[in-house]
């Protein structure tokens, strides 16, 4: 059984957002706008994406 994954792309700059939200974006491994990461679909990752949903796009 293969693990489920999510493609997360940073679409908006975290400049001017809360410090905790900037840390969450870095925690997802995103540094540059339009950078995409493929992450494992876990409750922890889902929670991080929900927290910064206004900065990222998920496929």
Biopython code that builds the backbone (N, CA, C, O; Angstrom):
import numpy as np
from Bio.PDB.StructureBuilder import StructureBuilder

atoms = [
    (1, "UNK", "N", (0.841, -1.187, 0.000)),
    (1, "UNK", "CA", (0.000, 0.000, 0.000)),
    (1, "UNK", "C", (0.888, 1.253, 0.000)),
    (1, "UNK", "O", (1.736, 1.429, 0.875)),
    (2, "UNK", "N", (0.675, 2.113, -0.997)),
    (2, "UNK", "CA", (1.500, 3.324, -1.053)),
    (2, "UNK", "C", (0.936, 4.397, -0.122)),
    (2, "UNK", "O", (-0.265, 4.457, 0.143)),
    (3, "UNK", "N", (1.849, 5.242, 0.361)),
    (3, "UNK", "CA", (1.434, 6.290, 1.284)),
    (3, "UNK", "C", (0.783, 7.432, 0.517)),
    (3, "UNK", "O", (1.204, 7.768, -0.590)),
    (4, "UNK", "N", (-0.251, 8.027, 1.114)),
    (4, "UNK", "CA", (-0.922, 9.164, 0.490)),
    (4, "UNK", "C", (-0.037, 10.405, 0.637)),
    (4, "UNK", "O", (0.600, 10.610, 1.670)),
    (5, "UNK", "N", (-0.011, 11.227, -0.419)),
    (5, "UNK", "CA", (0.805, 12.434, -0.383)),
    (5, "UNK", "C", (-0.017, 13.646, -0.791)),
    (5, "UNK", "O", (-1.065, 13.521, -1.424)),
    (6, "UNK", "N", (0.471, 14.808, -0.422)),
    (6, "UNK", "CA", (-0.139, 16.084, -0.779)),
    (6, "UNK", "C", (0.921, 16.944, -1.439)),
    (6, "UNK", "O", (2.071, 16.964, -1.001)),
    (7, "UNK", "N", (0.538, 17.661, -2.501)),
    (7, "UNK", "CA", (1.445, 18.630, -3.128)),
    (7, "UNK", "C", (1.070, 19.996, -2.589)),
    (7, "UNK", "O", (-0.056, 20.458, -2.775)),
    (8, "UNK", "N", (2.019, 20.645, -1.916)),
    (8, "UNK", "CA", (1.773, 21.946, -1.301)),
    (8, "UNK", "C", (2.649, 22.977, -1.991)),
    (8, "UNK", "O", (3.858, 22.785, -2.124)),
    (9, "UNK", "N", (2.036, 24.077, -2.434)),
    (9, "UNK", "CA", (2.753, 25.150, -3.127)),
    (9, "UNK", "C", (2.547, 26.458, -2.382)),
    (9, "UNK", "O", (1.424, 26.799, -2.011)),
    (10, "UNK", "N", (3.635, 27.190, -2.163)),
    (10, "UNK", "CA", (3.553, 28.508, -1.530)),
    (10, "UNK", "C", (3.124, 29.507, -2.598)),
    (10, "UNK", "O", (3.826, 29.684, -3.594)),
    (11, "UNK", "N", (1.963, 30.172, -2.403)),
    (11, "UNK", "CA", (1.450, 31.089, -3.422)),
    (11, "UNK", "C", (1.455, 32.543, -2.958)),
    (11, "UNK", "O", (1.284, 33.447, -3.775)),
    (12, "UNK", "N", (1.645, 32.782, -1.675)),
    (12, "UNK", "CA", (1.620, 34.149, -1.151)),
    (12, "UNK", "C", (2.778, 34.293, -0.175)),
    (12, "UNK", "O", (3.111, 33.356, 0.549)),
    (13, "UNK", "N", (3.390, 35.478, -0.161)),
    (13, "UNK", "CA", (4.546, 35.712, 0.692)),
    (13, "UNK", "C", (4.160, 35.723, 2.175)),
    (13, "UNK", "O", (3.160, 36.335, 2.549)),
    (14, "UNK", "N", (4.945, 35.051, 3.019)),
    (14, "UNK", "CA", (4.678, 35.069, 4.462)),
    (14, "UNK", "C", (5.170, 36.340, 5.152)),
    (14, "UNK", "O", (5.022, 36.476, 6.366)),
    (15, "UNK", "N", (5.757, 37.277, 4.391)),
    (15, "UNK", "CA", (6.205, 38.544, 4.986)),
    (15, "UNK", "C", (4.984, 39.291, 5.523)),
    (15, "UNK", "O", (3.961, 39.400, 4.847)),
    (16, "UNK", "N", (5.107, 39.794, 6.732)),
    (16, "UNK", "CA", (4.006, 40.550, 7.317)),
    (16, "UNK", "C", (2.967, 39.692, 8.010)),
    (16, "UNK", "O", (1.966, 40.209, 8.506)),
    (17, "UNK", "N", (3.193, 38.379, 8.052)),
    (17, "UNK", "CA", (2.272, 37.488, 8.758)),
    (17, "UNK", "C", (2.842, 37.206, 10.150)),
    (17, "UNK", "O", (3.954, 37.622, 10.474)),
    (18, "UNK", "N", (2.074, 36.501, 10.954)),
    (18, "UNK", "CA", (2.523, 36.175, 12.308)),
    (18, "UNK", "C", (3.784, 35.323, 12.272)),
    (18, "UNK", "O", (3.998, 34.530, 11.356)),
    (19, "UNK", "N", (4.609, 35.510, 13.295)),
    (19, "UNK", "CA", (5.856, 34.741, 13.410)),
    (19, "UNK", "C", (5.567, 33.236, 13.379)),
    (19, "UNK", "O", (6.289, 32.481, 12.729)),
    (20, "UNK", "N", (4.513, 32.801, 14.079)),
    (20, "UNK", "CA", (4.192, 31.364, 14.126)),
    (20, "UNK", "C", (3.792, 30.850, 12.743)),
    (20, "UNK", "O", (4.067, 29.697, 12.409)),
    (21, "UNK", "N", (3.144, 31.697, 11.936)),
    (21, "UNK", "CA", (2.753, 31.274, 10.590)),
    (21, "UNK", "C", (3.981, 31.175, 9.682)),
    (21, "UNK", "O", (4.068, 30.273, 8.849)),
    (22, "UNK", "N", (4.932, 32.108, 9.843)),
    (22, "UNK", "CA", (6.177, 32.020, 9.059)),
    (22, "UNK", "C", (6.928, 30.743, 9.427)),
    (22, "UNK", "O", (7.478, 30.070, 8.555)),
    (23, "UNK", "N", (6.951, 30.411, 10.707)),
    (23, "UNK", "CA", (7.637, 29.193, 11.158)),
    (23, "UNK", "C", (6.941, 27.950, 10.600)),
    (23, "UNK", "O", (7.601, 26.969, 10.259)),
    (24, "UNK", "N", (5.616, 27.991, 10.508)),
    (24, "UNK", "CA", (4.863, 26.854, 9.970)),
    (24, "UNK", "C", (5.181, 26.653, 8.493)),
    (24, "UNK", "O", (5.346, 25.519, 8.044)),
    (25, "UNK", "N", (5.268, 27.755, 7.727)),
    (25, "UNK", "CA", (5.617, 27.658, 6.306)),
    (25, "UNK", "C", (7.002, 27.031, 6.154)),
    (25, "UNK", "O", (7.199, 26.164, 5.302)),
    (26, "UNK", "N", (7.964, 27.466, 6.978)),
    (26, "UNK", "CA", (9.302, 26.863, 6.938)),
    (26, "UNK", "C", (9.250, 25.392, 7.341)),
    (26, "UNK", "O", (9.964, 24.561, 6.780)),
    (27, "UNK", "N", (8.397, 25.079, 8.319)),
    (27, "UNK", "CA", (8.238, 23.698, 8.772)),
    (27, "UNK", "C", (7.718, 22.786, 7.673)),
    (27, "UNK", "O", (8.019, 21.593, 7.645)),
    (28, "UNK", "N", (6.931, 23.365, 6.765)),
    (28, "UNK", "CA", (6.440, 22.595, 5.610)),
    (28, "UNK", "C", (7.513, 22.473, 4.530)),
    (28, "UNK", "O", (7.324, 21.778, 3.532)),
    (29, "UNK", "N", (8.647, 23.158, 4.740)),
    (29, "UNK", "CA", (9.757, 23.075, 3.796)),
    (29, "UNK", "C", (9.648, 24.044, 2.637)),
    (29, "UNK", "O", (10.265, 23.838, 1.592)),
    (30, "UNK", "N", (8.856, 25.113, 2.815)),
    (30, "UNK", "CA", (8.659, 26.080, 1.732)),
    (30, "UNK", "C", (9.430, 27.358, 2.034)),
    (30, "UNK", "O", (9.270, 27.953, 3.099)),
    (31, "UNK", "N", (10.271, 27.777, 1.086)),
    (31, "UNK", "CA", (11.076, 28.984, 1.281)),
    (31, "UNK", "C", (10.756, 30.054, 0.253)),
    (31, "UNK", "O", (10.753, 31.241, 0.579)),
    (32, "UNK", "N", (10.485, 29.650, -0.993)),
    (32, "UNK", "CA", (10.261, 30.617, -2.068)),
    (32, "UNK", "C", (8.842, 30.497, -2.598)),
    (32, "UNK", "O", (8.235, 29.428, -2.544)),
    (33, "UNK", "N", (8.317, 31.611, -3.114)),
    (33, "UNK", "CA", (6.988, 31.592, -3.719)),
    (33, "UNK", "C", (7.019, 30.686, -4.946)),
    (33, "UNK", "O", (8.007, 30.666, -5.681)),
    (34, "UNK", "N", (5.951, 29.946, -5.165)),
    (34, "UNK", "CA", (5.778, 28.947, -6.231)),
    (34, "UNK", "C", (6.646, 27.705, -6.032)),
    (34, "UNK", "O", (6.739, 26.870, -6.931)),
    (35, "UNK", "N", (7.282, 27.574, -4.867)),
    (35, "UNK", "CA", (8.016, 26.345, -4.554)),
    (35, "UNK", "C", (6.994, 25.289, -4.149)),
    (35, "UNK", "O", (6.061, 25.586, -3.402)),
    (36, "UNK", "N", (7.160, 24.065, -4.632)),
    (36, "UNK", "CA", (6.227, 22.983, -4.349)),
    (36, "UNK", "C", (6.941, 21.860, -3.622)),
    (36, "UNK", "O", (8.070, 21.500, -3.955)),
    (37, "UNK", "N", (6.270, 21.318, -2.633)),
    (37, "UNK", "CA", (6.795, 20.169, -1.897)),
    (37, "UNK", "C", (5.736, 19.075, -1.895)),
    (37, "UNK", "O", (4.540, 19.355, -1.813)),
    (38, "UNK", "N", (6.188, 17.821, -1.987)),
    (38, "UNK", "CA", (5.288, 16.683, -1.863)),
    (38, "UNK", "C", (5.471, 16.128, -0.458)),
    (38, "UNK", "O", (6.547, 15.648, -0.102)),
    (39, "UNK", "N", (4.400, 16.199, 0.338)),
    (39, "UNK", "CA", (4.467, 15.805, 1.738)),
    (39, "UNK", "C", (3.517, 14.646, 2.024)),
    (39, "UNK", "O", (2.492, 14.487, 1.362)),
    (40, "UNK", "N", (3.874, 13.844, 3.015)),
    (40, "UNK", "CA", (3.024, 12.742, 3.439)),
    (40, "UNK", "C", (1.743, 13.289, 4.068)),
    (40, "UNK", "O", (1.774, 14.284, 4.793)),
    (41, "UNK", "N", (0.625, 12.637, 3.787)),
    (41, "UNK", "CA", (-0.667, 13.084, 4.300)),
    (41, "UNK", "C", (-0.879, 12.562, 5.724)),
    (41, "UNK", "O", (-1.435, 11.484, 5.931)),
    (42, "UNK", "N", (-0.421, 13.355, 6.702)),
    (42, "UNK", "CA", (-0.593, 12.981, 8.105)),
    (42, "UNK", "C", (-1.413, 14.064, 8.800)),
    (42, "UNK", "O", (-1.501, 15.182, 8.293)),
    (43, "UNK", "N", (-2.017, 13.756, 9.952)),
    (43, "UNK", "CA", (-2.775, 14.777, 10.681)),
    (43, "UNK", "C", (-1.929, 16.004, 11.023)),
    (43, "UNK", "O", (-2.439, 17.124, 11.011)),
    (44, "UNK", "N", (-0.645, 15.808, 11.327)),
    (44, "UNK", "CA", (0.228, 16.931, 11.665)),
    (44, "UNK", "C", (0.407, 17.856, 10.466)),
    (44, "UNK", "O", (0.312, 19.076, 10.602)),
    (45, "UNK", "N", (0.665, 17.282, 9.296)),
    (45, "UNK", "CA", (0.844, 18.075, 8.083)),
    (45, "UNK", "C", (-0.466, 18.775, 7.726)),
    (45, "UNK", "O", (-0.460, 19.943, 7.338)),
    (46, "UNK", "N", (-1.593, 18.062, 7.856)),
    (46, "UNK", "CA", (-2.899, 18.666, 7.586)),
    (46, "UNK", "C", (-3.141, 19.880, 8.477)),
    (46, "UNK", "O", (-3.640, 20.906, 8.014)),
    (47, "UNK", "N", (-2.787, 19.761, 9.750)),
    (47, "UNK", "CA", (-2.967, 20.864, 10.686)),
    (47, "UNK", "C", (-2.117, 22.067, 10.313)),
    (47, "UNK", "O", (-2.566, 23.209, 10.416)),
    (48, "UNK", "N", (-0.879, 21.808, 9.876)),
    (48, "UNK", "CA", (0.009, 22.899, 9.459)),
    (48, "UNK", "C", (-0.554, 23.597, 8.222)),
    (48, "UNK", "O", (-0.504, 24.823, 8.118)),
    (49, "UNK", "N", (-1.091, 22.808, 7.284)),
    (49, "UNK", "CA", (-1.667, 23.387, 6.067)),
    (49, "UNK", "C", (-2.904, 24.218, 6.416)),
    (49, "UNK", "O", (-3.097, 25.298, 5.858)),
    (50, "UNK", "N", (-3.744, 23.728, 7.334)),
    (50, "UNK", "CA", (-4.937, 24.480, 7.743)),
    (50, "UNK", "C", (-4.546, 25.808, 8.367)),
    (50, "UNK", "O", (-5.216, 26.818, 8.150)),
    (51, "UNK", "N", (-3.472, 25.815, 9.135)),
    (51, "UNK", "CA", (-3.038, 27.031, 9.824)),
    (51, "UNK", "C", (-2.620, 28.117, 8.834)),
    (51, "UNK", "O", (-2.891, 29.296, 9.062)),
    (52, "UNK", "N", (-1.966, 27.734, 7.745)),
    (52, "UNK", "CA", (-1.479, 28.727, 6.772)),
    (52, "UNK", "C", (-2.179, 28.557, 5.421)),
    (52, "UNK", "O", (-1.579, 28.782, 4.371)),
    (53, "UNK", "N", (-3.447, 28.160, 5.459)),
    (53, "UNK", "CA", (-4.184, 27.862, 4.222)),
    (53, "UNK", "C", (-4.278, 29.065, 3.293)),
    (53, "UNK", "O", (-4.422, 28.899, 2.082)),
    (54, "UNK", "N", (-4.198, 30.281, 3.849)),
    (54, "UNK", "CA", (-4.288, 31.486, 3.032)),
    (54, "UNK", "C", (-2.974, 31.793, 2.300)),
    (54, "UNK", "O", (-2.931, 32.697, 1.466)),
    (55, "UNK", "N", (-1.919, 31.058, 2.601)),
    (55, "UNK", "CA", (-0.620, 31.260, 1.947)),
    (55, "UNK", "C", (-0.278, 30.157, 0.958)),
    (55, "UNK", "O", (0.583, 30.345, 0.099)),
    (56, "UNK", "N", (-0.943, 29.003, 1.064)),
    (56, "UNK", "CA", (-0.559, 27.846, 0.256)),
    (56, "UNK", "C", (-1.730, 27.330, -0.593)),
    (56, "UNK", "O", (-2.898, 27.621, -0.334)),
    (57, "UNK", "N", (-1.362, 26.553, -1.612)),
    (57, "UNK", "CA", (-2.325, 25.860, -2.460)),
    (57, "UNK", "C", (-2.009, 24.367, -2.353)),
    (57, "UNK", "O", (-0.845, 23.969, -2.390)),
    (58, "UNK", "N", (-3.046, 23.550, -2.221)),
    (58, "UNK", "CA", (-2.852, 22.111, -2.035)),
    (58, "UNK", "C", (-3.477, 21.360, -3.208)),
    (58, "UNK", "O", (-4.592, 21.663, -3.630)),
    (59, "UNK", "N", (-2.737, 20.373, -3.729)),
    (59, "UNK", "CA", (-3.264, 19.511, -4.816)),
    (59, "UNK", "C", (-3.277, 18.078, -4.348)),
    (59, "UNK", "O", (-3.680, 17.188, -5.096)),
]
sb = StructureBuilder()
sb.init_structure("model")
sb.init_model(0)
sb.init_chain("A")
sb.init_seg("    ")
for serial, (resi, resn, name, xyz) in enumerate(atoms, 1):
    if name == "N":
        sb.init_residue(resn, " ", resi, " ")
    sb.init_atom(name, np.array(xyz, "f"), 0.0, 1.0, " ", f" {name:<3s}", serial, name[0])
structure = sb.get_structure()
